[in-house]
């Protein structure tokens, strides 16, 4: 199944949390965040050719936006280019990496058009600049004893020379790309065993490749240490899994899942060009950093770890190496302002706490550090430069938090703030404070949502009609489709794209089968997308345009879950998700009490189905249950991964059921398997055009994880 793998954060798919009593539920769940099928829509091989037959070039109004950006932004500041090229040792051995299963796991060669000395009018010049920097790949020396391989994934993989071997920081997303990084440094610098892995935080592009650098025999023998922040395992598995299918669908937009690498399509992801699609793994830490500040000697190297929860990830930490005056800022300080609200959907992050943790790092270590490096982008050298970047990013997050609340306390709402909040001019001239991952527009709305929620305090928006219900009235009052199309075309021709989308969006919702309306709205969104500096915003508009033009692609999605992730998932989380998958209408009138006992790890759960709701409580058992299920947690994992049915487990004796076994089948009938291709835009599901825009193909045995 052709598919373009992108960024993930906790557990990739709902199928991962299949179903317990599941019984018959073997691996249901949902599908991975990807689409595609057999090819019928070829994409352009030339950067001058649009990949879609209905695609349009930049309009004269878009060209003017691009021109103004080129003339007003601080392109004379070349320090990022000097830093991105400093310490270069060797190129990547290959820009295309095959996964062990045979498919393409990584292909950065697709983005070589960004390395050409050419400006593209369909890419915001600031975004093109960032993507050009991210195309500078290979093995680099940070300082003697610290090296980075860049360009193998969305993140960097960093190697530090310890007393007896390599200490690895953040081993990428996939086993194959991490292994390629290890092979490169062993070949070019020194062939050493990996003796420690430091995982900075709980996003998949920072731990998923761990099996590519850790020898399992050495790990079992206690010769490899894995260090992670407080609550790493909890958040690695649980962050946002309950809404996982919806998040995966939204990834189609934020990460431009269906867009080919092209000046008219996917032009980089800000943090790097993209995410690998190889085999993702997870190994439990051998040591967890529990304290706010904790000093640990790692293979003879003194390190000070700073826990920074509620920043870029719910579990994250910075690291200072005093003997080298080297400051590792994880993903808290990189070459961009990050997401406070991430478009794929996640709990809103705390911009003020983020700012304060950066400030603490500045005062704890930034006064003496001589090099600062991170899990994305390039290092900063010299104490003056380090302090400049730390202060700038600290102030950017604090300003965002404080000024948004300043406006909110004067009545500016969540539906206005993105048009009111502005980054201070002094920060706008700093490339490291630009929004290549979190834009001022969606981050400002996120701050209000964190403190005040979604409602703008207008009673008319408190219980609004759904768009499909309100749109026909709007179309009627505007005089019908013909008048809207005429005015929409006029607004498009005038370059008033946001006005055009206001009326065309209503028409598309009122008349989902009106392809002419969908095509015109797609033309509008395409121009808005070209004008965006932020890749998430760009991708969202271009992805919306793609689906309006071509429909939601058909094709089977991978239905897979990695054993590492399943093994790390708590039984409680597994049970909770059954409640999410249950259609309460189908559960009306059902009332059961169930005990679940897993002897090998000593867990017990009292489960109830009542009031059409499936609940569980750990540490308790019903005195007189309708059903008692006894199964080792290790055997339960086989059911969770779909390798075995519950019925088969009972039959072969690995599970024991006492009581009314029919309850299992009754519960199974209430469960819904989520489909990743649910309709976001009206009238797009019916078309279902098969597409093959990208060469990635994910086999059933691989596993994906969202991040950032």
C-alpha positions in Angstrom: 0.0 0.0 0.0 1.7 3.2 -1.1 1.8 5.6 1.7 3.7 8.7 2.9 4.7 8.2 6.6 4.7 11.3 8.8 4.9 12.5 12.3 3.4 10.7 15.2 3.2 11.2 19.0 2.0 8.6 21.4 0.7 5.3 20.2 0.1 5.3 16.4 -3.3 3.7 16.0 -6.4 2.6 17.8 -5.7 -0.9 16.6 -3.0 -0.8 19.1 -5.5 -0.7 21.8 -7.5 -3.5 20.5 -9.9 -5.0 22.9 -9.7 -7.1 25.9 -12.5 -9.2 26.5 -12.0 -9.1 23.1 -12.4 -12.0 22.7 -13.5 -12.2 19.4 -12.0 -8.9 19.4 -8.6 -9.9 18.3 -7.0 -6.8 16.8 -9.6 -4.5 15.7 -8.9 -0.9 16.3 -8.3 1.5 13.6 -5.8 2.1 10.8 -2.6 3.9 10.5 -2.2 7.5 9.7 -1.8 7.1 6.0 -3.7 6.7 2.8 -3.1 5.5 -0.7 -3.9 2.7 -3.0 -2.9 1.8 -6.5 -1.8 4.6 -8.8 -4.1 6.6 -11.0 -3.0 10.2 -10.4 0.7 10.5 -11.5 2.7 13.3 -9.9 5.2 15.6 -11.6 8.8 14.6 -11.9 9.9 18.2 -12.6 9.7 21.0 -10.0 8.1 23.2 -12.6 5.2 20.8 -13.1 2.3 20.7 -10.6 1.6 17.2 -9.3 -2.2 17.6 -9.7 -4.0 18.1 -13.0 -6.2 20.7 -11.4 -3.4 22.5 -9.6 -2.7 26.2 -10.2 0.5 28.2 -10.2 0.9 31.1 -7.7 -1.4 34.0 -8.5 -0.2 37.6 -8.9 -1.4 38.3 -5.4 0.6 35.3 -4.0 3.6 36.4 -6.0 3.3 39.8 -4.3 3.2 38.2 -0.8 6.3 36.2 -1.7 8.1 39.2 -3.2 7.5 41.3 -0.1 8.8 38.6 2.2 12.0 38.3 0.2 12.5 42.0 0.4 11.7 42.6 4.1 12.9 39.5 6.0 16.5 39.4 7.3 18.0 37.1 4.7 21.4 38.9 5.1 21.8 37.0 8.4 23.7 33.9 7.3 24.7 32.6 10.7 22.4 29.6 10.5 24.0 28.5 7.3 27.5 28.8 8.9 26.3 26.8 11.9 24.5 24.2 9.8 27.7 23.5 7.8 30.2 23.7 10.6 32.0 20.5 11.6 31.0 18.6 8.5 32.9 15.3 8.3 31.1 13.0 5.8 28.0 12.8 3.7 25.3 10.2 4.3 26.1 6.8 2.8 22.8 6.8 1.2 19.9 9.3 0.9 17.5 6.4 0.5 17.2 3.7 3.1 15.3 0.5 2.7 13.5 -1.0 5.7 14.3 -4.5 6.8 10.9 -5.5 5.5 11.8 -4.3 2.0 9.9 -1.1 1.6 11.4 2.4 1.5 11.9 3.6 5.1 13.6 6.9 4.3 14.1 9.1 1.2 15.5 12.5 1.6 16.6 12.5 -2.0 13.1 13.6 -2.9 13.8 17.0 -1.4 16.9 17.7 -3.5 15.0 20.4 -5.4 15.4 22.5 -2.2 19.2 22.3 -2.6 19.2 24.0 -5.9 20.1 27.7 -6.1 16.6 28.7 -7.1 13.7 30.5 -5.5 10.3 28.9 -5.8 7.3 31.2 -6.0 5.0 28.5 -4.6 7.0 28.3 -1.3 7.2 31.1 1.2 10.9 32.2 1.1 11.3 31.8 4.9 10.0 28.2 4.7 12.2 27.5 1.7 15.2 28.9 3.6 14.5 26.6 6.6 14.0 23.5 4.3 17.2 24.3 2.5 19.1 24.3 5.8 17.5 21.0 6.7 18.8 19.6 3.5 22.3 20.0 4.8 22.9 16.4 5.8 25.6 14.0 6.9 28.0 13.4 9.9 29.1 16.5 11.8 31.4 17.2 14.7 29.8 19.3 17.4 32.9 19.5 19.5 35.6 16.8 19.9 33.9 13.9 21.5 30.3 14.9 20.4 29.0 14.1 16.9 25.6 14.4 15.1 24.2 12.6 12.1 21.6 14.9 10.4 19.2 14.1 7.6 18.3 10.5 8.5 14.9 11.3 10.0 12.8 14.1 11.5 15.3 14.3 14.4 19.1 14.2 14.7 20.9 11.3 16.2 23.8 12.4 18.5 26.8 10.4 19.6 29.1 11.2 22.6 32.4 9.4 23.2 32.2 7.9 26.7 34.9 6.1 28.6 34.2 2.7 27.0 31.8 3.4 24.1 29.2 5.6 22.4 26.5 7.4 24.4 23.6 8.0 22.0 21.1 10.9 22.4 17.7 10.3 20.8 18.0 7.4 18.4 15.5 8.6 15.8 12.2 7.0 14.7 13.2 3.8 13.0 15.6 0.9 13.6 16.9 1.2 10.1 17.8 4.9 10.1 19.3 4.8 13.6 21.4 1.8 12.5 22.6 3.8 9.5 23.7 6.6 11.8 25.6 4.2 14.0 27.3 2.5 11.0 28.3 5.9 9.7 30.0 7.1 12.9 31.6 3.7 13.5 33.1 3.9 10.0 34.2 7.5 10.0 35.2 8.2 13.7 35.7 5.1 15.8 34.1 1.6 16.0 32.7 1.4 19.5 29.8 -0.4 21.2 26.8 1.6 22.4 27.0 1.7 26.2 24.2 4.2 26.9 21.1 5.8 25.3 19.6 9.0 26.6 16.1 9.5 25.4 15.1 13.2 25.9 11.4 12.8 25.7 8.3 10.8 24.9 7.8 11.4 21.2 8.4 8.6 18.7 11.1 10.3 16.6 13.3 10.4 19.7 13.2 6.8 20.8 11.7 4.6 18.0 15.0 3.6 16.5 16.5 2.4 19.8 16.7 -1.2 18.5 19.0 0.0 15.7 21.7 1.0 18.2 21.2 -1.2 21.3 22.5 -4.8 21.2 19.9 -6.9 23.0 22.5 -9.2 24.5 24.5 -6.4 25.9 21.4 -4.8 27.3 20.4 -8.1 29.0 23.9 -8.4 30.4 23.6 -4.9 31.9 26.2 -3.4 29.6 23.8 -0.8 28.1 22.1 1.9 30.2 18.9 3.6 29.0 18.1 6.9 30.7 14.8 8.7 30.3 12.8 11.5 32.1 10.2 11.0 34.8 7.0 9.3 33.5 8.5 8.6 30.1 6.9 5.2 29.7 3.5 6.5 30.8 3.4 9.3 28.3 5.0 7.4 25.5 2.0 5.1 25.4 -0.8 7.1 26.8 -0.5 10.6 25.3 -3.6 11.2 23.2 -4.3 7.6 22.5 -8.0 8.0 23.3 -8.5 10.2 20.3 -5.8 8.5 18.3 -7.9 7.8 15.2 -9.0 11.4 14.9 -5.4 12.5 15.4 -4.1 10.2 12.7 -6.8 11.6 10.3 -5.7 15.2 11.1 -2.1 14.2 10.3 -3.2 14.1 6.7 -3.5 17.8 7.0 -0.7 19.0 9.4 1.9 16.7 7.8 0.6 16.7 4.2 0.5 12.9 4.2 -0.7 12.7 0.6 1.3 15.5 -0.8 4.4 14.6 -2.8 7.7 16.4 -2.2 7.3 19.3 -4.6 7.4 23.1 -4.7 3.6 22.8 -5.1 3.2 20.2 -2.4 5.3 19.0 0.6 8.3 21.3 0.9 9.7 20.2 4.3 8.3 19.9 7.8 10.2 22.7 9.6 11.9 20.4 12.1 13.4 18.5 9.2 12.1 17.3 5.9 10.0 14.3 7.1 9.8 11.2 9.3 11.1 7.8 8.5 8.8 4.8 8.0 10.9 1.9 9.3 10.5 -0.4 12.2 9.7 1.4 15.4 10.7 0.0 18.8 10.6 0.8 22.5 12.9 -0.3 25.3 12.1 0.5 28.9 14.6 2.8 30.7 17.0 1.1 33.0 17.2 4.4 34.9 14.6 7.2 35.2 15.5 10.8 36.1 13.0 11.4 38.9 14.3 14.7 40.4 14.0 18.2 39.0 17.8 18.2 38.7 19.8 15.0 38.9 23.5 14.4 38.4 24.5 11.0 36.9 27.8 9.7 35.6 27.2 8.1 32.3 30.1 5.9 31.1 32.5 8.1 33.0 30.9 11.4 31.8 29.3 13.7 34.4 25.9 14.8 33.3 23.2 17.0 34.9 19.7 16.3 33.9 16.9 18.9 34.1 13.3 17.5 34.0 11.1 19.9 32.0 7.5 18.4 32.1 4.7 20.2 30.3 7.0 21.7 27.7 7.4 20.3 24.2 6.3 16.9 25.6 4.7 15.9 28.9 7.9 14.0 29.8 11.1 15.8 28.7 14.5 16.7 30.0 17.5 18.8 29.1 21.1 17.7 29.8 24.2 19.6 30.7 27.7 18.1 30.4 29.9 20.4 32.6 33.2 18.8 31.6 32.6 19.8 28.0 30.5 22.9 28.7 27.9 21.4 26.4 24.2 22.0 26.8 21.7 19.6 25.3 18.3 21.3 25.0 16.4 18.3 23.8 13.4 19.7 21.8 12.9 22.7 24.1 15.1 25.0 22.2 15.7 24.3 18.5 15.7 26.4 15.3 12.0 27.2 15.5 9.2 28.2 17.9 7.4 25.0 18.6 3.7 24.0 18.9 1.7 25.2 21.9 -1.3 23.8 20.2 -0.5 21.2 17.6 -2.8 20.9 14.6 -3.0 17.1 14.7 -4.6 17.6 18.2 -3.1 17.1 21.6 -3.4 18.6 25.0 -2.4 22.3 24.8 1.1 22.9 26.1 2.1 25.4 28.8 3.9 28.3 27.1 4.7 30.0 30.4 6.2 26.9 32.0 8.2 26.3 28.8 9.6 29.8 29.1 10.5 29.3 32.7 12.3 26.0 32.1 14.4 27.7 29.3 15.1 30.6 31.8 16.3 28.1 34.4 18.6 26.4 31.9 19.9 29.8 31.0 20.8 30.6 34.6 21.9 27.2 35.6 24.1 26.4 32.6 23.8 29.0 29.9 26.2 31.4 31.6 29.1 29.1 31.0 28.1 26.7 28.1 30.2 27.0 25.0 28.1 24.8 22.7 24.4 24.1 22.7 22.9 21.3 20.6 19.5 19.7 20.3 17.5 16.9 18.8 16.6 19.0 15.7 18.5 21.5 13.6 22.1 22.5 14.1 24.2 23.5 17.2 25.1 27.0 18.4 28.7 27.8 19.4 30.0 30.4 21.7 28.5 31.6 25.0 27.2 34.9 23.5 25.3 33.1 20.7 23.9 30.5 23.2 22.6 33.2 25.5 21.1 35.1 22.6 19.1 32.0 21.4 18.1 31.0 25.0 16.9 34.5 25.8 15.1 34.9 22.5 13.2 31.6 22.7 12.5 32.2 26.4 11.0 35.6 25.6 9.1 34.2 22.6 7.1 31.7 24.7 6.6 34.1 27.6 5.5 36.9 25.2 3.0 34.5 23.6 1.5 33.5 26.9 1.5 37.0 28.5 0.3 39.1 25.5 -2.4 36.6 24.5 -3.8 36.7 28.1 -3.3 40.5 28.0 -5.7 40.7 25.1 -8.0 38.0 26.4 -8.5 40.0 29.6 -9.7 42.9 27.4 -12.3 40.8 25.6 -10.3 39.4 22.6 -11.7 35.9 22.0 -10.3 32.7 20.6 -11.9 33.6 17.2 -10.1 36.9 17.1 -6.8 36.5 18.8 -4.9 35.0 15.7 -5.7 38.3 13.9 -4.6 40.4 16.8 -1.6 38.9 18.4 1.8 39.8 16.9 5.3 38.6 17.7 7.4 41.6 18.8 9.4 43.1 15.9 12.7 42.4 17.7 12.0 38.7 17.7 10.6 38.7 14.1 14.2 39.5 13.0 15.5 36.4 14.7 15.3 33.3 12.5 15.3 31.0 15.6 12.1 32.7 16.7 10.2 32.0 13.5 7.2 29.6 13.6 8.3 26.7 11.4 6.4 24.3 13.7 4.1 26.4 15.9 2.7 29.4 14.1 1.7 32.6 16.0 -1.8 32.1 14.6 -2.5 28.6 15.9 -0.4 29.0 19.0 -2.2 32.2 20.1 -5.5 30.4 19.9 -4.0 27.5 21.8 -3.1 29.8 24.8 -6.6 31.0 25.0 -7.9 27.5 24.8 -5.6 26.4 27.6 -6.9 29.1 30.0 -10.5 29.8 28.8 -11.6 26.9 26.6 -13.2 26.9 23.1 -16.2 29.2 23.8 -15.8 32.9 22.8 -18.6 33.9 25.3 -21.0 34.8 22.4 -24.3 32.9 23.2 -24.8 32.4 19.4 -21.7 30.2 19.4 -22.4 28.3 22.6 -24.8 25.7 21.0 -24.2 26.3 17.3 -25.8 24.5 14.4 -23.5 22.0 12.7 -22.1 23.4 9.4 -24.1 21.0 7.3 -27.3 22.3 9.0 -26.5 26.0 8.9 -24.9 26.1 5.4 -28.2 25.8 3.4 -29.6 28.8 5.1 -26.5 30.8 4.3 -26.6 29.7 0.7 -30.3 30.6 0.5 -29.8 34.1 2.0 -26.8 34.7 -0.3 -29.0 34.1 -3.3 -28.0 30.5 -4.3 -25.0 28.7 -5.7 -24.7 30.6 -8.9 -24.3 34.0 -7.1 -21.9 32.6 -4.6 -19.8 31.0 -7.3 -19.7 34.3 -9.2 -18.7 36.3 -6.2 -16.3 33.7 -5.0 -14.5 33.8 -8.4 -14.3 37.6 -8.2 -12.8 37.4 -4.7 -10.3 34.8 -5.9 -9.3 37.0 -8.8 -8.9 39.9 -6.5 -6.7 37.9 -4.2 -9.1 38.2 -1.3 -8.8 34.5 -0.4 -10.0 34.5 3.2 -13.2 36.3 2.1 -13.6 33.8 -0.7 -13.4 30.9 1.6 -16.0 32.3 3.9 -18.7 32.0 1.3 -17.4 29.0 -0.7 -17.1 26.9 2.4 -20.8 27.5 3.1 -21.7 26.4 -0.4 -19.6 23.3 -0.2 -21.2 22.3 3.0 -24.7 23.0 1.6 -24.0 21.2 -1.7 -21.4 18.5 -1.1 -21.7 17.2 -4.6 -21.1 20.6 -6.3 -17.6 19.8 -7.7 -17.3 23.2 -9.3 -17.7 24.8 -5.8 -15.2 22.3 -4.3 -12.7 23.1 -7.1 -12.9 26.8 -6.6 -12.5 26.5 -2.9 -9.5 24.2 -3.6 -8.0 27.0 -5.8 -8.5 29.4 -2.9 -6.9 27.2 -0.3 -4.0 26.4 -2.6 -3.1 30.1 -2.8 -3.4 30.5 0.9 -1.2 27.5 1.3 1.5 28.9 -0.9 1.7 32.0 1.2 2.3 30.3 4.5 5.6 30.4 6.3 4.5 27.6 8.6 4.6 24.1 7.0 1.7 22.8 9.1 -0.5 25.6 7.9 0.8 25.2 4.3 0.2 21.5 4.4 -3.3 21.8 5.9 -4.5 24.2 3.1 -2.9 22.2 0.4 -4.2 18.9 1.8 -7.7 20.3 2.0 -7.4 21.4 -1.7 -6.2 17.9 -2.6 -9.1 16.2 -1.0 -11.7 18.6 -2.5 -10.3 17.9 -5.9 -9.7 14.2 -5.7 -11.6 12.8 -2.7 -10.3 10.7 0.1 -8.0 8.0 -1.3 -9.0 4.4 -1.1 -6.8 1.5 -0.2 -6.1 -0.8 2.7 -4.2 0.8 5.5 -1.7 -1.2 7.6 -3.3 -2.7 10.7 -0.3 -3.2 12.9 1.0 -2.7 16.4 4.5 -3.2 17.6 5.1 -5.6 20.4 7.3 -3.1 22.2 4.5 -0.6 22.4 1.8 -3.1 23.3 4.0 -4.5 26.0 4.5 -1.0 27.4 0.8 -0.2 27.4 -0.9 -0.5 30.8 -3.8 -2.9 31.2 -5.9 0.1 32.5 -5.3 2.0 29.3 -6.3 -1.0 27.3 -9.5 -1.3 29.2 -10.2 2.4 29.0 -10.1 2.3 25.3 -12.7 -0.4 25.1 -15.0 2.2 26.6 -14.1 4.7 23.9 -14.7 2.1 21.1 -18.1 1.0 22.6 -21.2 2.4 20.8 -23.4 3.2 23.7 -26.5 2.9 21.6 -25.7 -0.8 21.1 -24.9 -1.2 24.8 -28.3 0.0 26.0 -29.9 -2.5 28.4 -26.7 -4.5 29.0 -25.4 -4.8 32.5 -22.5 -6.9 33.5 -19.8 -7.2 36.2 -16.5 -8.7 35.3 -13.3 -9.5 37.1 -10.0 -9.4 35.2 -7.0 -11.0 36.9 -3.5 -11.2 35.4 -1.5 -13.4 37.8 1.9 -12.9 36.3 2.0 -9.2 37.2 -0.4 -9.3 40.1 -3.0 -7.0 38.6 -6.8 -7.2 39.2 -9.6 -5.1 37.8 -13.3 -4.7 38.6 -15.0 -4.0 35.3 -18.6 -2.9 34.9 -20.9 -2.3 32.0 -23.8 -0.2 33.2 -25.8 2.8 31.8 -24.3 2.0 28.4 -20.8 2.7 29.8 -17.8 0.5 30.1 -15.7 1.3 33.2 -12.9 -0.3 35.2 -11.1 0.2 38.5 -7.7 -1.2 39.3 -7.1 -3.0 42.6 -10.6 -4.2 43.2 -12.7 -7.3 42.4 -16.5 -7.9 42.5 -17.7 -10.3 45.2 -20.2 -12.0 42.8 -19.2 -11.2 39.2 -21.1 -12.4 36.1 -17.7 -13.4 34.6 -14.2 -13.8 35.9 -11.3 -13.8 33.4 -7.9 -15.0 34.4 -5.1 -14.6 32.0 -1.4 -13.7 32.3 -0.6 -10.2 31.1 2.0 -11.8 28.7 -0.8 -13.8 27.1 -3.1 -10.8 27.0 -0.6 -9.0 24.9 -1.0 -11.7 22.2 -4.7 -10.9 22.1 -4.0 -7.2 22.0 -1.6 -7.6 19.1 -4.2 -9.8 17.2 -2.0 -12.8 17.2 -4.6 -14.8 19.0 -8.3 -14.6 19.8 -9.7 -14.7 23.3 -11.8 -17.7 22.4 -8.7 -19.5 21.3 -6.9 -18.6 24.6 -9.7 -20.1 26.6 -9.7 -23.2 24.4 -6.0 -23.9 24.9 -6.0 -23.0 28.5 -3.9 -19.8 28.5 -7.0 -18.0 29.6 -9.6 -19.1 32.1 -13.2 -17.9 32.1 -15.6 -18.6 35.0 -19.2 -17.5 34.6 -21.2 -16.3 31.7 -18.8 -16.5 28.7 -21.5 -15.2 26.4 -20.8 -11.7 27.9 -17.6 -11.6 25.8 -19.6 -11.9 22.5 -22.2 -9.4 23.7 -19.6 -6.8 24.4 -17.8 -7.5 21.2 -21.0 -6.6 19.2 -21.0 -3.1 20.7 -17.5 -2.2 19.6 -16.7 -0.1 16.6 -13.6 -0.3 14.4 -12.6 3.2 13.7 -11.8 4.0 10.0 -9.0 6.5 9.4 -10.6 7.9 6.2 -13.6 9.5 7.8 -14.8 12.5 5.9 -13.5 15.9 7.1 -14.7 17.9 4.1 -18.1 17.3 2.7 -18.5 15.3 -0.5 -14.9 13.9 -0.4 -15.7 10.4 0.7 -17.8 9.6 -2.3 -15.1 10.2 -4.9 -12.4 8.1 -3.3 -9.8 8.5 -6.0 -6.9 6.1 -5.8 -3.5 7.8 -5.6 0.1 6.9 -5.5 2.0 10.1 -4.8 4.8 8.7 -2.7 7.0 5.6 -2.6 6.6 4.7 1.1 5.0 1.4 1.8 4.4 0.2 5.3 4.0 -3.6 5.8 1.8 -5.1 8.4 4.6 -6.0 10.7 5.7 -2.4 11.2 4.4 0.0 13.8 4.0 3.7 13.8 4.0 6.4 16.4 2.9 10.0 16.3 5.1 12.8 17.7 5.7 16.4 18.3 
